[in-house]
Amino acid sequence: RPHDDYADFLIRWQSYQVVFRGFKDNLIHQQYFYIIYCFRVVSPMIIACFVYQIPFMQTIFYTLINIAIIIYLALKRPLKSKTNWIQLLIIEGITLIINFSLFILSALDLGDASTGTAGIFFGDVIIVGNCCLTLTLIVFLILKVVNVAKAAETLHKKQPELAKATLAQVFFVPIQQCGFGFEYVQVARFLYEIKPPGT
């Protein structure tokens, strides 16, 4: 039966895990998160290629994409890790402010007013926004390293021989800072589930 075949499949491959498994798969719109967010990352480049002569139109598309992905993340909550979910919302929120500022600058440029006080203000907002993006990545990088250390300490109390293996999580932390925010390799929990205490 299909159910038995699937159960056998899970038992056979229980010692392996998918690297990109940080999103939920309970609902169909959560299962498609990886594709949705890959499109979100690629779409600005596609827009820039095809609408490069109309910067104002580019900024409209960028802002709409930002709003759409924020609504999706807020309502559907497709990420397993609350830390990654908050990080991604913050990054998208800051990016929305930057893109909206670009939209205003483009609109001002149409009226030859981009060098005025308003133009300077929104230019500063863009600079500060980019600095905030970098700061956000650093803060969450530190937070995730601390979480790895806590996970190693917790597992050390329950199963000392696996505690050092959880430190492998540190190698995946830099990957989790590269814009997606959903790469989630559960070393500590995975080892604990495969080889629980007393086995």
PyMOL commands that set and color helices and strands:
alter all, ss='L'
color gray80, all
select helices_A, chain A and resi 2-12+28-31+33-50+55-76+82-110+117-158+160-172+174-177+187-194
alter helices_A, ss='H'
color red, helices_A
deselect
rebuild
show_as cartoon
